[in-house]
């Protein structure tokens, strides 16, 4: 069972946001790339947006959404960084520690790491580095699509993190549990 979680905030507010503003978190559960459960949760931001402090802003919302699932996942994909962080402890790592679940950060761009893209082959990867330390990788989930930045979070290594992302990816480049979590959170936001 692979889970995914995502949070969004009201459109048009601009700036860094504020503590207490409304937010909508989605969580989804899949078997491979097939979604079996999804939930949306409305709550409040814990903090304004600050790069590197996303756990303070989104962590409680995401925790509540994941705990609202009828079953807990075996591993959780988070729309945030893991080890690609100034302190090697991004939101994916924090959320995993709180939930006591292995977590993988999946983003469209690195936070502080750097590295070249992998070859145009599904499953190809190339390192994301902070100095000489590999903290994640670019992973190409589909041929001829932009790669995803994959970051190990809590209780998982990079090889396992990449295997989970590939197992959860269907016909498009993003893992299905993350896509569903994003869809359900945005749908909940739009319904209000």
Sine and cosine of phi, psi and omega as CSV:
sin_phi,cos_phi,sin_psi,cos_psi,sin_omega,cos_omega
0.00,0.00,0.89,-0.45,-0.01,-1.00
-0.94,-0.33,0.82,-0.57,0.03,-1.00
-0.98,-0.20,0.28,-0.96,0.10,-1.00
-0.59,-0.81,0.51,-0.86,0.04,-1.00
-0.58,-0.81,0.50,-0.87,-0.11,-0.99
-0.45,-0.89,0.54,-0.84,0.06,-1.00
-0.76,-0.65,0.56,-0.83,0.09,-1.00
-0.67,-0.74,0.32,-0.95,-0.02,-1.00
-0.82,-0.57,0.15,-0.99,-0.05,-1.00
-0.84,0.54,0.61,-0.79,0.05,-1.00
-0.98,0.21,0.44,-0.90,0.13,-0.99
0.98,0.18,0.07,1.00,-0.01,-1.00
-0.99,0.16,-0.51,0.86,0.05,-1.00
0.91,0.42,0.14,-0.99,0.04,-1.00
0.93,0.37,-0.34,-0.94,-0.07,-1.00
-1.00,0.00,0.00,1.00,-0.04,-1.00
0.96,0.28,0.04,-1.00,-0.02,-1.00
-0.66,-0.75,0.38,-0.93,0.11,-0.99
-0.89,0.46,0.65,-0.76,0.05,-1.00
1.00,-0.02,-0.15,0.99,0.02,-1.00
-0.94,0.35,0.50,-0.87,-0.04,-1.00
-0.93,0.38,0.59,-0.81,0.05,-1.00
-0.63,-0.78,0.39,-0.92,0.00,-1.00
-0.81,-0.59,0.83,-0.56,0.01,-1.00
-0.93,-0.38,0.64,-0.77,0.10,-1.00
-0.89,-0.45,0.55,-0.83,0.10,-1.00
-0.68,-0.73,0.63,-0.78,-0.02,-1.00
-0.69,-0.72,0.43,-0.90,0.00,-1.00
-0.78,-0.62,0.75,-0.66,-0.01,-1.00
-0.73,-0.69,0.38,-0.92,0.19,-0.98
-0.96,-0.29,0.95,-0.30,-0.18,-0.98
0.88,0.47,-0.82,-0.58,0.00,-1.00
-0.99,-0.16,0.14,0.99,0.00,-1.00
-0.99,-0.14,0.87,-0.50,-0.03,-1.00
-0.98,0.21,0.75,-0.67,0.01,-1.00
-0.90,-0.44,-0.37,0.93,0.00,-1.00
-0.51,-0.86,0.52,-0.86,0.17,-0.99
-0.44,-0.90,0.52,-0.85,0.01,-1.00
-0.63,-0.78,0.43,-0.90,0.14,-0.99
-0.86,-0.51,0.53,-0.85,-0.05,-1.00
-0.67,-0.74,0.74,-0.67,0.05,-1.00
-0.97,-0.23,0.71,-0.70,0.01,-1.00
-0.42,-0.91,-0.43,-0.90,-0.05,-1.00
-0.78,-0.63,0.53,-0.85,0.09,-1.00
-0.92,0.40,0.66,-0.75,0.01,-1.00
-1.00,0.09,-0.24,0.97,-0.12,-0.99
-0.27,-0.96,0.24,-0.97,0.13,-0.99
-0.96,0.26,0.20,-0.98,0.02,-1.00
-0.97,0.24,0.79,-0.61,0.14,-0.99
-0.65,-0.76,0.81,-0.58,0.04,-1.00
-0.82,0.58,0.74,-0.68,0.01,-1.00
1.00,0.00,-0.18,0.98,-0.01,-1.00
-0.86,-0.51,0.50,0.87,-0.06,-1.00
-0.88,0.47,-0.49,0.87,0.01,-1.00
-0.87,0.49,-0.56,0.83,0.02,-1.00
-0.94,0.35,-0.57,0.82,-0.03,-1.00
-0.99,0.16,-0.72,0.69,-0.19,-0.98
-0.93,-0.37,-0.26,0.97,-0.15,-0.99
-0.82,0.57,-0.76,0.65,-0.05,-1.00
-0.92,0.40,-0.62,0.78,0.04,-1.00
-0.88,0.48,-0.72,0.69,-0.01,-1.00
-0.92,0.39,-0.64,0.77,0.04,-1.00
-0.86,0.51,-0.72,0.69,-0.01,-1.00
-0.89,0.47,-0.66,0.75,0.00,-1.00
-0.90,0.44,-0.70,0.71,-0.01,-1.00
-0.91,0.42,-0.66,0.75,0.01,-1.00
-0.93,0.38,-0.35,0.94,0.03,-1.00
-0.98,0.21,-0.24,0.97,0.07,-1.00
-0.89,0.46,0.57,-0.82,0.01,-1.00
-0.90,0.43,-0.43,0.90,0.06,-1.00
-0.69,-0.72,0.53,-0.85,0.05,-1.00
-0.99,0.12,0.62,-0.79,0.06,-1.00
-0.95,0.30,0.27,-0.96,0.10,-0.99
-0.99,0.13,-0.47,0.88,0.06,-1.00
-0.54,-0.84,0.53,-0.85,-0.10,-0.99
-0.84,-0.54,0.79,-0.61,0.11,-0.99
-1.00,-0.05,0.77,-0.64,-0.09,-1.00
-0.85,-0.53,0.70,-0.71,0.06,-1.00
-0.98,0.20,0.94,0.35,-0.06,-1.00
-0.15,-0.99,0.12,-0.99,0.00,-1.00
-1.00,0.06,0.32,-0.95,0.10,-0.99
-0.93,-0.38,-1.00,-0.06,-0.01,-1.00
-0.99,0.13,-0.25,0.97,0.06,-1.00
-0.98,0.19,0.98,0.18,-0.13,-0.99
-0.36,-0.93,0.48,-0.88,-0.01,-1.00
-0.80,0.60,-0.61,0.79,-0.01,-1.00
-0.97,-0.24,0.16,0.99,-0.05,-1.00
0.88,0.48,0.50,0.87,-0.05,-1.00
-0.56,-0.83,0.97,0.26,0.03,-1.00
-0.99,0.14,-0.05,-1.00,-0.06,-1.00
-0.83,0.56,-0.63,0.77,-0.01,-1.00
-0.87,0.49,-0.64,0.77,0.03,-1.00
-0.93,0.36,-0.71,0.70,0.01,-1.00
-0.87,0.50,-0.73,0.69,-0.03,-1.00
-0.90,0.44,-0.64,0.77,0.06,-1.00
-0.88,0.48,-0.66,0.75,0.01,-1.00
-0.91,0.42,-0.67,0.74,-0.01,-1.00
-0.92,0.40,-0.67,0.74,-0.03,-1.00
-1.00,0.07,-0.18,0.98,-0.09,-1.00
0.83,0.56,0.75,0.67,0.02,-1.00
-0.77,-0.64,0.58,-0.81,0.18,-0.98
-0.88,0.47,0.69,-0.73,-0.04,-1.00
-0.75,-0.66,0.47,-0.88,0.05,-1.00
-0.76,-0.65,0.79,-0.61,0.12,-0.99
-1.00,0.09,0.73,-0.69,0.03,-1.00
-0.75,-0.66,0.89,-0.46,-0.02,-1.00
-0.73,-0.69,0.15,-0.99,0.03,-1.00
-1.00,-0.01,-0.29,0.96,0.05,-1.00
-0.48,-0.88,0.46,-0.89,0.02,-1.00
-0.95,0.32,0.35,-0.94,0.06,-1.00
-1.00,0.10,-0.84,0.54,0.01,-1.00
-0.78,-0.62,-0.23,0.97,-0.03,-1.00
-0.98,0.21,0.24,-0.97,0.04,-1.00
-0.61,-0.80,0.39,-0.92,0.05,-1.00
0.21,-0.98,0.44,-0.90,-0.01,-1.00
-0.98,0.22,0.35,-0.94,-0.01,-1.00
-0.96,0.27,0.44,-0.90,0.02,-1.00
-0.98,0.18,0.14,-0.99,0.08,-1.00
-0.86,0.51,0.28,-0.96,-0.05,-1.00
-0.98,0.19,0.74,0.68,-0.04,-1.00
-0.81,-0.59,0.71,-0.71,0.04,-1.00
-0.85,0.53,0.75,-0.66,0.00,-1.00
1.00,-0.04,-0.18,0.98,0.02,-1.00
-0.94,0.34,0.56,-0.83,0.03,-1.00
-0.60,-0.80,0.37,-0.93,0.06,-1.00
-0.61,-0.79,0.51,-0.86,-0.15,-0.99
-0.94,0.34,0.55,-0.83,0.23,-0.97
-0.95,-0.31,0.82,-0.58,-0.16,-0.99
-0.86,-0.50,0.56,-0.83,0.28,-0.96
-0.88,-0.47,0.95,-0.33,-0.18,-0.98
0.90,0.44,-0.83,-0.56,0.02,-1.00
-0.98,-0.18,0.01,1.00,-0.07,-1.00
-1.00,0.00,0.80,-0.60,0.08,-1.00
-0.99,0.14,0.90,-0.44,-0.06,-1.00
-0.93,-0.37,-0.02,1.00,0.00,-1.00
0.09,-1.00,-0.26,-0.97,0.04,-1.00
-0.42,-0.91,0.35,-0.94,0.28,-0.96
-0.99,0.15,0.75,-0.66,0.02,-1.00
-0.80,-0.60,0.84,-0.54,0.04,-1.00
-1.00,-0.04,0.94,-0.34,-0.07,-1.00
-0.99,0.10,-0.40,0.92,0.00,-1.00
-0.67,-0.74,0.51,-0.86,0.08,-1.00
-0.87,0.49,0.60,-0.80,0.11,-0.99
0.83,0.56,0.52,0.85,0.13,-0.99
-0.82,-0.57,0.36,-0.93,0.03,-1.00
-0.89,0.46,0.69,-0.73,0.02,-1.00
-0.95,0.30,0.30,-0.95,0.09,-1.00
-0.98,-0.22,0.51,-0.86,0.12,-0.99
-1.00,0.04,0.86,-0.52,-0.03,-1.00
-0.92,-0.39,0.78,-0.62,-0.07,-1.00
-0.80,-0.60,0.84,-0.55,0.11,-0.99
-0.88,0.48,0.63,-0.78,0.04,-1.00
-0.93,-0.36,-0.89,-0.45,-0.07,-1.00
-1.00,0.00,0.77,-0.64,0.09,-1.00
0.79,0.61,0.70,0.72,0.06,-1.00
-0.46,-0.89,0.55,-0.84,0.06,-1.00
-0.98,-0.18,0.12,-0.99,-0.09,-1.00
-0.91,0.42,-0.66,0.75,0.01,-1.00
-0.87,0.49,-0.71,0.71,0.02,-1.00
-0.92,0.39,-0.64,0.77,0.03,-1.00
-0.86,0.51,-0.70,0.71,0.02,-1.00
-0.91,0.42,-0.64,0.77,0.01,-1.00
-0.89,0.45,-0.64,0.77,0.02,-1.00
-0.91,0.42,-0.71,0.70,0.00,-1.00
-0.87,0.49,-0.70,0.72,0.01,-1.00
-0.91,0.42,-0.63,0.77,0.00,-1.00
-0.91,0.40,-0.49,0.87,-0.05,-1.00
-1.00,-0.04,-0.03,1.00,-0.04,-1.00
-1.00,-0.05,0.77,-0.64,0.01,-1.00
-0.99,-0.15,-0.84,-0.55,-0.09,-1.00
-1.00,0.05,-0.13,0.99,0.06,-1.00
-0.88,-0.48,0.10,-0.99,-0.18,-0.98
-0.96,0.27,-0.44,0.90,-0.04,-1.00
-1.00,0.01,0.58,-0.82,0.04,-1.00
-0.87,0.50,0.67,-0.75,-0.08,-1.00
-0.86,0.52,-0.66,0.75,0.02,-1.00
-0.88,0.48,-0.58,0.81,0.06,-1.00
-0.94,0.34,-0.66,0.75,0.03,-1.00
-0.87,0.49,-0.70,0.72,0.00,-1.00
-0.92,0.38,-0.65,0.76,0.03,-1.00
-0.88,0.48,-0.68,0.73,0.04,-1.00
-0.89,0.45,-0.70,0.71,-0.02,-1.00
-0.88,0.47,-0.73,0.68,-0.07,-1.00
-0.94,0.34,-0.58,0.81,0.05,-1.00
-0.92,0.40,-0.70,0.71,0.00,-1.00
-0.93,0.37,-0.57,0.82,0.06,-1.00
-0.91,0.42,-0.67,0.74,0.04,-1.00
-0.90,0.44,-0.65,0.76,0.04,-1.00
-0.89,0.46,-0.68,0.73,-0.04,-1.00
-0.93,0.36,-0.42,0.91,-0.06,-1.00
-0.97,0.24,-0.21,0.98,-0.01,-1.00
-0.98,-0.17,0.00,0.00,0.00,0.00
